[in-house]
Amino acid sequence: MRKIFFAVTMALACLGSTAQKAHVNKADMDLTAKPGDNFWQYAVGGWLKTHPLDAQHPQNGAFVDLDEQNNDRINKLIMNYAKKHLEQGTDGQKIGSLYRLYMDTISRNKMGYQPILPYLKQVRELKDRQSLLKLMYDFDAKGFNTTPWGISISMNPYNSSEIMMSAGHGGPSLAQEFYANPNEQQKAVVAARKALYKDFFKMVGYSDAEAQKKMEAEWAIEHAIGVKTFDQVKSRDPRARIHITTWQELKKDYKGLDWEAYRAALKYPTDFEKINVGQPDALHEVERVLAETSIEDLKSYMELQIIRSCAGYLSDDFTNRSFEYRKAVYGVKEQQPRWKRAVSFIDNNLGETIGKLYVKEYFPESSRQRVIKLIDDLKKAFEDRLNDNTWMSATTKQKAIEKLHAIYVNVGYPEKWDDQEKYIDIREDENMVENFIRISAATRKGMIEKYWNKPIDKHTMGCTPQTINAFYNPRFNSINFPAAILQPPFFDPEADYATNYGAIGVVIGHEMSHGFDDKGCQFDKDGNLINWWTDADKANYDKRTEVLANWFSQQEAVPGLNVNGKKTLGENIGDNGGINIAFRAFENRMKQEPLKDAEGFTPAQRFYLAYARVWASNSTPEYVAYAVNTDTHSPHMLRVNAALPMIDSWYKTFNIKKNCKMFIPSDQRARIW
């Protein structure tokens, strides 16, 4: 599932001819800056100055504003059950019980790490490799992530209507680059993580020397597997992760792993034959590690996975130490209050249960229908641009249009609730860890019941309605806009359509463009990994996207650290396409309902000012560096200052000339969608 940091929201005011205002807040701008030299500073320089970071966040802006609003809304929903003791098994009982368990600081601090001690003791008492491996599987079923490999339910990449099984490795807690060839920022993250791991061992009874030894043993296992995994660029290649074999051949090719025992421990289905191996080299490395690593070192690995999996459910000592890691890595200064952490915990474990309440309270059906209408308008604009396309053959162009029209649209909430959380059983007479174990088993059972031997519902959203994000799913060929972001500040019902097209219009166009980015374009209209391009058209496409990749690789995010243009290519294509598509929709609307200049700005200028405002944010240098090292998105500032120089209409809108610092010659711009 593609995760994209985009939000979309809108209402009837952006569709009809009701009274609208040209909302340009000049206080948010820096009119001393030249738009062609630094559009980010010009458009949001005032906002950046008047909105410094608070102590709880490493980055601020629209997404954080929505997240804080969400915290208040979900907390209000939770409070309806927090002081009630309802019938066991009801949604209200589950919500109320989880909240009380999480907020019971006195009991959790009194217990310390006692809730996981029985499991740590079982590991410490192991004497032979066979017993250790069996316990690995059993503890993996509890949600402890103790097995550095596993199987899961997935989809056939060549047939999106078929469910199959996948096999893959585990172990690394960071991306491959952090192990293989870390830069200075990545080295700092590794140092902070190793310090955290050492302290975790000390916090469960080991001396400083013992903790150091066990941490190094665990890290050696992580490192060995980590260097064998795909780097972040190769991880984006869907074909690189496909190695379909049979269950019998899998057991022969990876005979160092007991697949039957693992499958039985996690209660996965047995009525299948085909299975896909994601990364064979990494899985073979797991075989070697399990065969050659000493039992004591494997025990260290298992113990740390138990601690890491349960740290958030133990005493304040564990959550406080975890926060110290976040301080070092992200540059955040203050831990969020316990009630916010409780909201996040309950939302993560009872997401659909909360989602049903959230939709009922905060998302009327009328809003959903209005969003669907706006998406149709953006589809029309995309089709216009495809028809005007001059670099694709008629054959490929027609298939692109067919794929565009085949996109599934999910707005607000799923058409059919999964109801997978019915198996979750929250018991207040047991500690948080025991409840976590039951939640893990129930979640897996619900997933198996939903997908195995069942028709695939391509309207499945893959997220909860209260998710503050938006998604494109290449396997379903779907765009997904959860309810929580269909609201201000991304849409202003009092603003004119120029402003709203610049904000939400670009967002919607971005999601559509993901179906045609360097990864999404490999899937056909039905979500199958099948080539629908002519060789000449694909070569032309690759040449055009290479321009964008090379351009972003030149962009410095923080001193000494550039963006990886290949890693961020999909998102940068999304921005490039989204801006162009939304501007076309804006132009279409202007022909029907012309807008006048207002507050000193043309309608087109207000479009681009709204786009920049979406990404206004202050960030700690540590957070930006971490994002560049781990995220497929470019930093917010570059989604403005590096994206806009590739957009022809931006030049015309602000009269950008050759002597401007952001100017790129026309023949060097990426023209894709």
N, C-alpha and C positions, 0 to 999 in steps of 0.2 A: 504494500500500500504506500503510495507516494504521500509523504508528509510535506505540506507546504505552508509556510508562514504567511498566509493570505487570509484576509477576512472579507466577507461580503455582507451587505445589508441594504435594504431598500424598502420603500413603501409607495403607496399609490401616488404620492406627490411627484415622484420622479417619472411617472408614466403619463399622467394626465396634464391638463392645462390649468390646474388650480394655482392660486397665487404663490409665487416662489420668489425668493430673493437671491441676489448675487452675493453669496457669502464669501467675502475675502477679508480676513482679519489681518489688516496691515501690521498689527502689533506682533503677529507671528513671523513677519518677514524682516529681512534686513535690506532695506532699499538702497543702502550704500554699496552693496555688492552688485556686480554685474551678472545678469542671468547667464551670459555666455562664458563667464569665467568660473563661476562656482554657483550653479543653480541651487544646490542644497542650501548654501548659506543665504542666498537671495530669497528663497521660498520659505525657509523655516528657521533662519538665524535668530529671529526674535524669540521664537518658541524655545529654542535650545538654551537661550540665555535665561529665560524665566522659568524653566522647568528642570532644575538640577536634580540629580539622582537622589532618592531617599536612601535610608540605610538598609532597607530590606530587599532591594532589587539591584542587580548588576546592569539592568537596562530598563529604560522607561519608554513610554509611548502608548500608542493606541491599544496594542495587545495587552499591556500591563493594566491599562485603564479598564478594559473589558474583564480581565482576570479578577481585578479587585471587585468589580461589580458582581461578577459571578460568585465570588466568595460570599458576599453579602446575601445574594439571592438563595444560594444553596443552603447557607447556614440558616436562613429563615425557614426553608422547607424542613431542615433537620430538626429545628427547635419545636416543630409541631409534634414531634415524637420523643424528644429528648427526656422529658419528665413523665412520660407515660410508660407503663408496663403492660404491654398489649399481649394478645394471644400469641403463643409461640408459633413461629413459621409465617406470620403475616409480614407484609412489607414494612409496616410501621414498627413492628417488634425488631426486625433486623436492623433498621436504621437507628432506632433508639438505643438498642443494645450495643451496637458498634460505637456509637458516639460516647456512651457512658464508659465503655471499656477503654477507649482511647484517652479520654479526659481524666481518668482516674490516676492522677500522678502519684498519689500516696501509695497505692498498691503496687504500681509498676516500679517505683523507686525502691520500695521495700523488697521486691523480688529480685531486683538487679538482673543478673543473667541466669537466674535459676530456671526460668522457663525453657532454656535451651540446654541446660546442663545434662539432662538425661540423654540427649542425643549426642552431645560432645563425649560423654562417657562411653557410649557405644562405639564411637570411633576410636577413642583412646585405648579401648580394650582389645581391638583387633590384633590378631596374631599372624594371619596368613592372607595371601593375595586373593584367594577365592572368596573368603568371607568378606574381605574389603569390597570387592566388586559387587557382591550381592547387596551389601549395605548401601553402596552407591546408588543402585537402582531403586531400592526401597525409599531412600531419602529423597531421591529425585522426584518420586511420586508424591512426596509430601510438599514439594515446592522449594526444596533447599538448593536446587541446581548443583548437586554434587557430582553428576555424571558429565564429563566434558564431551559428550556426544549424545545423539538421540534421534528420535523419529517424530514426525508430526503429520497432521492432515494438511494437504495442500491441493492445488489444482493442476491438472495436466496442462503444461505450457502450450501444447499444440492443439488442445481441445478444451476450451474454456467451459464446456458443459460437463466435464468429467472430473470427479474428485479422485485423488490418488494420495499416496503417502510419499513423504520426503525424508531423507536422512541427512544429517549434518553434524558438524562439530560444535563444541562449546569451548569454554575455558577462558579465552581472552576477555578482559573487561574493557579494553580500549581498541581503537582501530589499528590496523597492521603497521602503519607508519610510526606509531608510538614505540613499537618494539624493534622494527627493522632499521630505520634510519631517522631517528627523531631530531627535529630542529630544537632550538633552545627553548621555545615555549612548551613543546611536547616533553622535553626532558624535565621541565619544572613540574608538569602534571604528573609524570611518572614518580618523581621524588615525593610529591605530596601524597600520592596514592600508596606508595610503599610505607611511608610514615604512618598513614591511617591503618594499614594492615597490621603493622607492628603493634600499634597501640591497641587494636582490637584483640590481638593475642594476649597482651598484658592484661586487658580488662576481663579476660576469662581465666585468670589465675597463673599465667606464665611469668617467669622472671624476665628481666630485660634481655638477658643473653639468650634465653630460650625463645623469647618472642622474635628476636632478630633472626635466629636460625630458622624458625618456622616460616617467617615471612619470606626469607630468601628462598626457601624450598618451594613455597607456593608460587613465588614469582617466576622461578625457573620453569615451572610447568606452564604458566601463562605465556611466558616469553617463547618457549619452544613451539607451542601451537600458534601463537600470535604471528610469528615471522613467516609461517607457512600459509597464512590466510591471504585472501585477495586484498590488495590495497583498495583505497576508496574509489579510485577511478575504475578499476576492473570490476569492483562490486556492482557498478551501475550497468554492466553489460549482462542482459538477461540470458543470452546464449551461453555465456561462460559458466553459468550455474546449472546447466542442464546436462545430466549424465544418467539417462533412464536405463535401468536394469531390472532384473527380476529379483524377487525376494531370495530365491535360492542362490542366484549368482552373487547377490550382496553378501550373503553369509560366507561364500567361498572367497570373494575378493577382499573381504575385511574380516578374516577369521579370528583376528585378535580381539574382536568385540562380540559379546554374547547378545546377539540381537533378540533371540527368543526370550531370554530372561528379562531383558529390558522391556520388551513389548508386553510381557505378562505383568510386570510390576506396575506399569502405567495403565494397564487395562485397555490398550489400543486394539482395534479390530484385527481379526486374523484372516478375514475373507478378502484378501487382495493378493495380487501377484506382482504388479509393477510398482517400482519405487524410484524416485529421483534422488541422486546424490549431488548435493550442491557443490562441494569443494573436495574432490578426492584427495589431493595432496595433504590438506589439513586433517582429513579423517585418518589417513595413513599415519600421520604424525601422532594422532591420539593413540592409535594402536601401539606405536613405539613407546610413547610415554607410559602407558599403562603396563607395558611389559618390562621396561627397563628401569623405571623409577623405583626407588626403594619404597617399601611399605610405609616407613615413617614419613617420608616426604609426601606420599599420597594421602596419608592421614592429615598432614598439615593442610593440604589442598582442600580436603573435605571439611575440616573444621572451619576454615575461613569462609567457605561457601555458606555454611550454616549460619555463622555470625552475620555475614553480609545480608543474607536473605531475611534475617529476623531483627536486625539492628533497630529498625524503626518501630518495633513492637516491644522493646525492652525499656530499661530505665533511661532517665534523662542523660546519664553519662554517655550512652551510646548515640543518642540523637545530637547531643552537644558536640561530641567528637566528630560526627559526620558533618556537622555544620562548619567546623573548623577547616575541614577539607574544602568545602564550598567557598569559604573565605579565601583560601589560598589560590584556588583555581579560577574563580569567577570575580574576585575582588569585591564581593558583597560584604557588608559590614555587620548586619544585624539579622539574627534568625527570626523567621516569621512566628507570630504568636501561636500557641498551641491550638487555638480554635481553627485557625486557617489550615494548619496541618491536619486537623481532624476532618475538615471539609474535604481536603484532597484525598485522604485515606478512604473515607466512605465513598467518595465519588469514584475512586479507582476500583473499588471492590463491589459496589452496588450501583454501577453506572446506569444501567437501564432502569432500575427501580427509581433512582433519582430522576432520570430523564423523563419518565412518564409524568412525574409531578411537575417537572420544570416546564414541559410543553404545555400542560394544562394551565399553568399559572402565567407563563410569560410569552407564549407564542400562539396567537390565534390563527385559525385556518385562513382567514383573509390575507394575512401577511404571506403565508406560504404560496397562495395563488398569485399574488403580485410578484413575488420573486420569480416564479416560473415564467410569467409573462416577460419579465425583463431578460431572462436567459434566452427566451425565443428571439428577442430583438438582437441580442449579441450573436446568436447563431446566424441570423440573417446577414449581419455585418461581416462575419467570417466567411460566409458563402460568397458574398460580394467580392471579397479580397481573393478568394480562391479562383473565382471566375476571371478576375483581372490578372491573375498570375501569368507571368510571361516566361518562366524558366522551367515549367513542368509540361510534359506531354499531355495531350488530351486524355489518354488512357489513365495515367496516374492521377491527373486532376479529378477525373470522374470518381475514382475510388476514394480519393480524399474527401470529396463532397459526400459520398455515401457514408463514410465513417463519421463525418460530422453529424449527419442526420440520425445516425444510429446511436449516438451518445445517450446513455441513460442519465436522467436528471433526478437527483435526490435532494429535496429541500426540507430543512427543518428537522425531520425525523423519518424513520423508515416506514414504508407502507405497511409492513408487518413486523410487530415486535418479536424479538428472538425468544423471549421468556426463558432464557438459559439460567437466570438467577433463582429459579424456583427450587433448585437443588441446594442452594446455600442455606446452611443451618448455623445460626449465631447463638452461642450459649454463653450467657453472662456468668455462669458459675465456673467457667474455665478461662484461662488467661488468653492473651492476644495471640500468642504463638499457636496454641491449639486451634483457635478459630481460624488463623491463617492457613493451617494445614487442611482444615475442612473446606475452606474456600477454594484452595488450589485444586483439590480433588473434584469439587462440585463444578468448577469452571471447566475443567477438562471433560467431565461427563456431559455437560451441556453442549460443548462444542462438538463432541462426537455425535450426540443425538441430532444436532442441527444439520450437520453436513454429511455424515456417512450414509451412503445409499439413499440420499435424498436429492431431488431436483435442485439445481443451483438457482437461487434467487438473486438475479443481478441488480435488484434494487436494494440489496443489503448495503448499508452505509459504511459499516466497518468502524464506526465511532458512535459516541453517545450524542444526544441532542445538545447537551451542555458543553460540548467541545468548542473551544475558541480557535477554530482553524477551518480550512477548506481543503478538499482533496480531489485528485484525479486518480482513478484506479484503472490501469491499463488492461487488467484481466477481465474486468467487467465493462470496459469502455464507458465509465460513468464519472460524472462530476458530482461532488457532494458538498452541500452547504448546510452544516448543522445550525440549529435554531439560535444558539448562543451568540453567533456573530452576525445574525441578521438584524442588526440594531446599530444605533450610534456607538462610537463616533465615525464609523466607516460610511454611514449614510446619514445625511441631514435632511429630514423631511421638509425643512423650510428653505433649503437651497435650491437653486435652479438646476436644470438637468445637466448643464455643462460641468458643474461641480460634481454631481453624482456619477456622471459617466467617467470622470477622471479618477474617481475613487473606486466605487464598486464595479463600474464598467470594466476597468482594467483588471480587476480581480477575477471577474467571470471570464474575460478573455484569456487571462493567464491559465485558468484551469482548462479551458478548451484547448489551448495551445499545447498543454502537456500531452495531449493525445497525438501530437505531431512533433514532439521534441525528439532528441536523438535516441531516447529509449522508447518512448511511446509510439514513435513512427514504425517500430518493428512489429507492432501488433495490428491485426486487421480490425475491421469494424465489429467483429464478434469477440475480440479479446484474445484471439489465437496468435501465437508467435509464428506468423507466416509472412513472407515477403510479398508485398503488394506493389512494389516499385519496379519500374524498368531500371536496368543497370545504369543507363545514362542519367536518368532523373536522380537516382540515389547518389551517384557520383557528384552531380551538381549540388544536391542538398548538402552533402558532406563538406564540399568546398565552401559553401556559404556559412555553415555553422562553425567551420574552422576559424573564420574571421572573428566570430564572437568569442570563441575559446581563447584565441591568441590575445585579443584585446583585453579580456578580463585578467588574463595571467600577468599583464603589465601593471595591474592596479595594486597599489600598496595599501593594505588595510590598517596596519600599525607599523611603525618604523622597523624595517628589516623583514617584514612578513607580507608576501604577496598572496593574492587569491590564486587558487588553482582553477584555471579556466576550464579544464577538462572535467574536473569534479563538479563544478557548478554549472556546467553547460546546459543541463536540462532546465534548471530554474531560470537561467539567463535567457534561454529561448522562450520560456514562458512569459517573462517580463516583456521581451521584445515583441512577441506576438500579441500579448495582452494589450499593450499600449496601442499598437497599430489597429487592432480590431476594435477596441473601444473608441478610438478616435474616428474610425469609419462610422460606427454607430452614432456618434455625436454628429458627424457631418450629415448622415441620413436624417437625423432628427431636425437639424438646422434647416434643411430644405422644406420640411413640413411646418416647422414652428420656429422661425428665426428669433434669436435672442439679440439684444442690444448690448453695447458696451456698458459696463457698470463699475462704479468705484474706481475708474481709471484703467480697467482691464477689459480686454476683449473676451468673448465667450471661450475662444480657444485657449487664451492665456489662463482663464479660470480653470479649465480642464487640467492643465499641467500643474498649476499651483495645488489643486486638490490631490493630484497624484503624489506630489512631493510631501504633502502634509500627512498622507497615510504612513510614510516611513520616518517621520520626525521622531527622533529618539536620542537620548544620551546613553552612553555605555561606558563601562569601565574598560580600560585597555586589556585587562586580563580576560574579560568576557569576549571581546572582539577576537583576540588571539585564539581563544579556545574554539570559538565558532568557526574561524577560518580553518582550524586544524581538524574539525569534526563535522562540519555542516555542509550540505550541498547547496546552501544559499549564500549568495554574496552578502556582505554586511549592508545594513540599511542605507548608509550614505552612498554606497556604490550602486545600489539599486536605483538611485537617482542620477548621480554624477557620471557613472559609467554607462548606464542604460540609455539615457536620453541622447547622447551624441550619436547614437546609431539610428535615431528616429528622424526621418526627413521632415515630418510636419512640425516638429519642435523647432527646427531652424527657422522655418517660415513664420511660425507663431511669435517668436521673440527676436526676429531679425538678426539671427546669429551670423556673424561675418568671419572671414578667414583670420582676422587678427584676434579673435576670441580664444581663450585658453582651452575651451572644451571643443573647439571646432575640429571635425574630422572631414577630410575631403570626401565628396560624394561617392567616388569610386572605391573608397575604403570602408564604406558602411556595410553592415550585415543586413541584407534584405532577404528575409526568409518567408514569414507568413504575413 
